[in-house]
Amino acid sequence: MAIPKAELHLHIEGTLEPELAFHLADRNGITLPHADVQALRDAYSFTDLQSFLNLYYELMDVLRTEADFHDLAEAYLTRAATQGVRHAEIFFDPQAHTNRGVPLATVINGLSSALDTSLQRHNISTSLILCFLRDLPASEAMDTLHAARPHLHQINAVGLDSAEVGNPPEKFTEVFQAAADLGLHRVAHAGEEGPADYIWQALDLLGAERIDHGIRCLDDPALVTHLATTQTP
């Protein structure tokens, strides 16, 4: 357990444990559609990506204030430290929050209030990756990037996640170029459920420096050779 580790693929909203979900729901006067903690824990039985995403987005409703996002990140860091994590690169989905009325500054400042001191308190260095929801229009992703400009000192990279099939990386070419112009690193979910071609698009059109998931690369031997040759994680 104590072997030093780097966690390079972590969706912070997905770390929300049932106990904390009920605590935040109570604090914010929200009624969850689950009878109790055990009932919610039992709901963590996924058959595919979409069944996970349904619960993932449902539970986000309890995240309303900076304190909520701070507590979410702090709970993760506390658990991660016991597992030997020494560096964590953390995804967050701003559109999933702004689209339900939570200001972007609330999300970023809440998360950062925990991450900024995690090295001193937990011996974990962190990076924050702003992810665009690929099943929403690219114009909304561009609006999100523009809204994030005052927070660039708190963000290290942009990413691309959520429902992949039917939402190719090429849809976000302009957004990722704009992010590159701002000096942000770029990563992208590709080849998780979508085809190997989505990985090529992420590399060639988005300039992705790392591919998240990427398991469908095995369908394309030339792509596997390319990833190995270029040492693309």
C-alpha positions as CSV (number, residue, x, y, z in Angstrom):
1,M,0.0,0.0,0.0
2,A,2.8,2.5,0.9
3,I,4.7,2.1,-2.4
4,P,4.9,5.7,-3.8
5,K,2.5,6.1,-6.7
6,A,1.3,8.7,-9.2
7,E,-2.4,8.9,-9.9
8,L,-2.7,10.3,-13.4
9,H,-6.3,9.6,-14.2
10,L,-8.6,10.7,-11.4
11,H,-12.1,12.3,-11.8
12,I,-12.6,14.2,-8.6
13,E,-16.4,14.1,-8.8
14,G,-16.2,10.3,-9.2
15,T,-14.5,10.0,-5.8
16,L,-17.6,11.1,-3.9
17,E,-18.2,8.4,-1.3
18,P,-21.8,7.6,-0.2
19,E,-21.2,8.9,3.3
20,L,-20.0,12.3,2.1
21,A,-22.7,12.5,-0.5
22,F,-25.4,12.2,2.3
23,H,-23.5,14.7,4.5
24,L,-23.4,17.3,1.7
25,A,-27.0,16.6,0.8
26,D,-28.0,17.2,4.4
27,R,-25.9,20.4,4.6
28,N,-27.5,21.8,1.4
29,G,-31.1,20.6,2.0
30,I,-31.1,18.1,-0.8
31,T,-32.9,14.8,-0.8
32,L,-31.0,12.0,-2.6
33,P,-33.0,9.3,-4.5
34,H,-31.5,6.6,-2.3
35,A,-32.9,5.4,1.1
36,D,-29.6,5.4,2.9
37,V,-25.8,5.1,2.6
38,Q,-26.0,1.3,2.0
39,A,-28.6,1.8,-0.7
40,L,-26.4,4.3,-2.5
41,R,-23.4,2.0,-2.1
42,D,-25.4,-0.8,-3.7
43,A,-26.2,1.5,-6.7
44,Y,-22.4,1.4,-7.5
45,S,-23.0,-1.6,-9.7
46,F,-22.2,-0.6,-13.3
47,T,-22.9,-2.5,-16.5
48,D,-21.3,0.0,-18.9
49,L,-19.9,3.5,-19.1
50,Q,-23.4,5.2,-19.4
51,S,-24.7,3.4,-16.3
52,F,-21.7,4.8,-14.4
53,L,-22.2,8.3,-15.8
54,N,-25.9,8.3,-14.8
55,L,-24.9,8.0,-11.1
56,Y,-21.9,10.2,-11.5
57,Y,-23.9,13.1,-12.7
58,E,-26.8,12.4,-10.3
59,L,-24.6,12.7,-7.2
60,M,-23.0,16.0,-8.4
61,D,-26.2,17.7,-7.3
62,V,-24.9,17.8,-3.7
63,L,-21.9,19.9,-4.7
64,R,-23.1,23.5,-4.4
65,T,-20.5,25.6,-2.5
66,E,-16.8,26.1,-2.2
67,A,-16.9,24.2,1.0
68,D,-18.5,21.2,-0.7
69,F,-15.8,21.1,-3.4
70,H,-13.1,21.6,-0.7
71,D,-14.5,18.7,1.3
72,L,-14.7,16.5,-1.8
73,A,-11.0,17.1,-2.7
74,E,-9.9,16.8,1.0
75,A,-11.6,13.5,1.4
76,Y,-9.9,12.1,-1.7
77,L,-6.5,13.4,-0.6
78,T,-6.8,11.9,2.8
79,R,-7.6,8.5,1.3
80,A,-5.0,8.7,-1.4
81,A,-2.2,9.5,1.2
82,T,-2.9,6.2,3.0
83,Q,-2.4,4.4,-0.4
84,G,1.0,5.9,-1.0
85,V,-0.1,8.4,-3.7
86,R,2.5,11.2,-4.0
87,H,1.3,13.0,-7.1
88,A,-2.2,13.3,-8.4
89,E,-3.4,14.8,-11.7
90,I,-7.1,15.5,-11.1
91,F,-9.9,16.0,-13.7
92,F,-12.9,18.1,-13.0
93,D,-16.0,18.7,-15.2
94,P,-16.9,22.4,-14.9
95,Q,-19.8,22.3,-17.3
96,A,-21.5,19.7,-15.2
97,H,-21.6,22.3,-12.4
98,T,-22.1,25.6,-14.3
99,N,-25.0,24.1,-16.3
100,R,-26.8,23.7,-13.0
101,G,-26.1,27.1,-11.7
102,V,-22.8,26.7,-9.8
103,P,-20.3,29.4,-10.7
104,L,-17.0,28.2,-12.2
105,A,-15.1,30.2,-9.6
106,T,-16.9,28.3,-6.8
107,V,-15.7,25.0,-8.3
108,I,-12.1,26.0,-9.0
109,N,-11.6,27.9,-5.8
110,G,-13.2,25.1,-3.7
111,L,-11.0,22.4,-5.2
112,S,-7.9,24.6,-5.1
113,S,-8.3,25.4,-1.4
114,A,-7.6,21.8,-0.7
115,L,-5.1,21.1,-3.4
116,D,-2.9,24.1,-2.8
117,T,-1.8,22.8,0.6
118,S,-1.9,19.1,-0.1
119,L,1.9,18.8,-0.5
120,Q,2.4,20.2,3.0
121,R,-0.5,18.3,4.6
122,H,-0.5,15.0,2.7
123,N,2.8,14.9,0.9
124,I,0.9,14.8,-2.4
125,S,1.6,17.2,-5.2
126,T,-1.3,17.9,-7.6
127,S,-2.3,19.2,-11.0
128,L,-5.8,20.3,-12.0
129,I,-7.2,19.3,-15.4
130,L,-10.2,21.1,-16.7
131,C,-12.3,18.6,-18.8
132,F,-14.7,19.5,-21.5
133,L,-17.9,17.4,-21.8
134,R,-17.7,15.9,-25.3
135,D,-21.4,15.2,-25.6
136,L,-22.1,19.0,-25.4
137,P,-21.5,21.5,-28.2
138,A,-17.9,22.6,-28.8
139,S,-19.1,26.2,-28.5
140,E,-19.9,25.5,-24.8
141,A,-16.5,24.1,-24.3
142,M,-15.0,27.3,-25.8
143,D,-17.2,29.4,-23.6
144,T,-15.9,27.4,-20.6
145,L,-12.3,27.9,-21.6
146,H,-12.9,31.7,-21.9
147,A,-14.5,31.7,-18.5
148,A,-11.5,29.9,-17.0
149,R,-9.0,32.5,-18.2
150,P,-8.9,34.3,-14.8
151,H,-8.1,30.9,-13.2
152,L,-5.2,29.8,-15.4
153,H,-2.8,30.0,-12.5
154,Q,-4.9,27.2,-10.9
155,I,-5.2,24.9,-14.0
156,N,-2.5,22.9,-15.6
157,A,-4.2,21.3,-18.5
158,V,-7.4,20.7,-20.4
159,G,-9.0,17.3,-21.1
160,L,-12.0,15.7,-22.9
161,D,-14.3,13.2,-21.2
162,S,-17.9,11.9,-20.9
163,A,-19.9,9.9,-23.4
164,E,-17.5,9.1,-26.3
165,V,-19.5,7.3,-29.0
166,G,-20.7,9.7,-31.6
167,N,-18.6,12.6,-30.2
168,P,-15.2,12.5,-32.0
169,P,-12.2,14.5,-30.8
170,E,-12.2,16.5,-34.1
171,K,-15.3,18.3,-32.8
172,F,-13.0,20.1,-30.3
173,T,-10.0,21.0,-32.5
174,E,-10.5,24.8,-32.2
175,V,-11.0,24.6,-28.4
176,F,-7.8,22.6,-27.9
177,Q,-5.8,24.9,-30.1
178,A,-7.0,27.9,-28.0
179,A,-6.0,26.0,-24.9
180,A,-2.5,25.4,-26.4
181,D,-2.3,29.1,-27.2
182,L,-2.9,29.8,-23.5
183,G,0.0,27.5,-22.6
184,L,-2.1,24.7,-21.2
185,H,-1.2,21.0,-21.5
186,R,-3.7,18.8,-23.4
187,V,-4.9,15.3,-22.7
188,A,-8.0,13.5,-24.0
189,H,-10.2,10.4,-23.4
190,A,-10.1,8.5,-26.6
191,G,-10.5,4.8,-27.6
192,E,-12.4,4.1,-24.3
193,E,-15.6,3.1,-26.1
194,G,-15.0,4.9,-29.4
195,P,-12.8,3.5,-32.3
196,A,-9.0,3.6,-32.7
197,D,-9.5,6.5,-35.1
198,Y,-10.6,8.7,-32.2
199,I,-7.1,8.2,-30.7
200,W,-5.5,9.3,-34.0
201,Q,-7.8,12.4,-33.9
202,A,-6.8,13.2,-30.3
203,L,-3.1,13.0,-31.2
204,D,-3.2,14.7,-34.6
205,L,-6.0,17.3,-34.2
206,L,-6.0,18.0,-30.5
207,G,-2.3,17.7,-29.9
208,A,-3.0,15.4,-26.9
209,E,0.2,14.7,-24.9
210,R,-1.4,11.7,-23.2
211,I,-4.3,9.4,-24.1
212,D,-6.8,8.5,-21.4
213,H,-8.0,4.9,-21.6
214,G,-7.0,4.3,-25.2
215,I,-7.7,0.5,-25.1
216,R,-9.1,0.5,-28.7
217,C,-5.6,1.2,-29.9
218,L,-5.2,-2.6,-30.0
219,D,-7.5,-2.6,-33.1
220,D,-4.9,-0.7,-35.1
221,P,-1.3,-2.2,-35.1
222,A,0.0,1.0,-36.7
223,L,-1.4,3.1,-33.9
224,V,0.2,0.8,-31.3
225,T,3.6,1.2,-33.1
226,H,3.1,5.0,-33.2
227,L,2.3,5.2,-29.5
228,A,5.3,3.1,-28.6
229,T,7.6,5.0,-30.9
230,T,6.5,8.4,-29.6
231,Q,6.4,7.2,-26.0
232,T,2.8,8.5,-25.7
233,P,1.3,7.3,-22.4
